[in-house]
Amino acid sequence: MTNILKSLRQPSTKYSLLGLLSVGFIAGIFFWGGFNTVMEATNTLEFCISCHEMRDNVYQEYKETIHFTNRTGVRATCSDCHVPKDWGHKMMRKVQASGEIYGKLMGTIDTKEKFEAKRLELAEHEWARMKASDSRECRNCHSFEGMNTEKQKLRGAKMHKIAQDDKKTCIDCHKGIAHRKPKGMKEEDDE
């Protein structure tokens, strides 16, 4: 009886380690679930337009584009174009985007005038990011292989063929597809 009481007061290393691993495993599941929930919540249209800078500026433009309303009823939201789908690239983008919190706190684009003054710079950063990734987010929905050029208008089919032959990427030709083009664009960007 004394041995049993003694062993209960001084648990073995084996059971202590097993208990610690079990608690760690369960805590990890809760952390991962919470982390993923937050990541997915920040990928919603509602989250993106929750700040007035986006709601009052680019969201209003986006609502007038084919990515918002079209004959098929398929809608691309902010995260479809601005957040990669695969986990590694998504986390890198989220870390980059966390820098935008500083701009929010400092009021960098908190008025229409400030936003318009920075529009070109913001667009150029996004275009460079998209070009560097070979328009990865565009290709989640669009691909040269998936295009039926026979159903495209003649000019579109011709340009897509040239783009494919020249190893161009979507953003090379489709700047302004979801947002108004900024004033002061370089001529080669405004083709």
Secondary structure, DSSP 8 states (H G I E B T S, - for coil): -HHHHHHHHS--HHHHHHHHHHHHHHHHHHHHHHHHHHHHHTTSHHHHTTSHHIIIIIHHHHTTSTTTS-TT-----HHHHHS-SSHHHHHHHHHHHHTHHHHHHHTTT-SHHHHHHHHHHHHHHHHHHHHHTTSHHHHTT--TTT--GGGS-HHHHHHHHHHHHTT--HHHH-TTSSS---TT--GGGG-
